[in-house]
């Protein structure tokens, strides 16, 4: 009984602490009744706050392209290393997890000269941030995909496919990929959530995305920026919540 | 027969060529990681020891790290990270313990762990704005308190200084602690407690002699992880603090945006290197403690 009381006391205190800022955001962004209708009206939003609209579009494009680049880079490499170059696995894992120990602010310092070249070859578009973001999501995406590959017998699948005459592209795209689709999906979800929340690199490399736009807007119209923050937050919450609940329920089923 | 003879040496010669071809498949990955991860890392490390103008080995940048204002920034960064890590670790451990006493597959536990997973990722500009809307100068809670005769800012506005940053950081530290500490708590078997009780021990002794020492490496390790997490955070502080650069990441921002003016192009790199060193030391200790945890509670 004491345990139950303890549990619910702790949970309600924590619940208040964690819900209060969210409630406050709702309250703050509804002080002006025109804020939320404006957010749902895309043409008016982009007319009144062009920088914000540009940031939203840039972030969505960055999220999509980063997911694609991450998958194109990571899935074939992980499969290939597992099948043909097991000795390189430690190195690949080390490189993929390296960004965890390098703070984003440090990465920016090193990326600045690299992006001087990127600017030279590809221009200063905010889409070029996709390269840096792919590095940023590497640890999370690698863990998800590696876990997915560990759960299936890649070797047998690949040998079976090869013995039936499939090429390597077919093995990766049509045999392995469908078998790890939930891992691929979770890697992509994590990528989208991380990219939508990224500020450090975009702001310091003088490019725009959603967070940069929100921060810029915060100086002039706090209500709108809090409303957009809340909307972006809810989107990321839903993405990650679906991801973790789906992961949990699957674990429950197999065990 | 002639065919077999012709075949045999070919296969022998084929092996090394095949391995070369196999390596070829990893070229895109390694090329990309080299350009966008290895080169930036080396840029920081080499740049920290390079004189202005881009040539010559020098210790001037690293020596400049002992300047008063940089030492103070590192001190404040470490204070902020340590205090938010300690608060996060203690509160997060209590929350994790409350969850462990619930049903393992129950809805409550699944919901809270899912929420913790989401909130641990929550940081940056949106988090700063959430707290501005809550206890900013015209925030929800501030206004409510002022209506009731209490002014949280009676002794000055602390939200944009270290105490405020600590409060904001705990918002992602506590959930992170729940995520990393929960597996260790799950590793404590009920049989140990039963054995302890059947041998005549009481609750106090159980926590100080059995569960406490068993959980100590996991708790310490998680606290270190939280420290590194806070130490590397930039966006939240950048959005909250617009005047001055109290902590190292903000000092680096200053060095990056004014490097042309001051002619201290590589001081930022030296500070970045300092951050990497701190994080690397902390993460090494973390992985050592993690090994011990896996041995005891795995």
Interface residues (C-beta under 8 A of the other chain):
Chain A: X3 X6 X7 X10 X11 X14 X17 X18 X20 X21 X22 X23 X24 X25 X27 X28 X29 X73 X74 X76 X77 X80 X81 X84 X85 X88 X92 X95 X98 X99 X100 X101 X102 X103 X104 X105 X106 X107 X108 X109 X110 X111 X112 X113 X114 X131 X132 X134 X135 X138 X168 X193 X194 X197 X198 X199 X200 X203 X204 X211 X214 X215 X218 X222 X225 X226 X229 X230 X232 X233 X236 X237 X240 X241 X244 X245 X248 X252
Chain B: X22 X23 X25 X26 X28 X29 X32 X33 X35 X36 X37 X38 X39 X40 X41 X42 X43 X44 X47 X91 X94 X95 X98 X99 X101 X102 X105 X108 X110 X112 X113 X114 X115 X117 X118 X119 X121 X122 X123 X124 X125 X126 X127 X129 X130 X131 X132 X133 X134 X139 X140 X141 X171 X174 X175 X228 X231 X232 X233 X234 X235 X238 X239 X249 X252 X253 X256 X257 X268 X269 X272 X273 X275 X276 X279 X280 X283
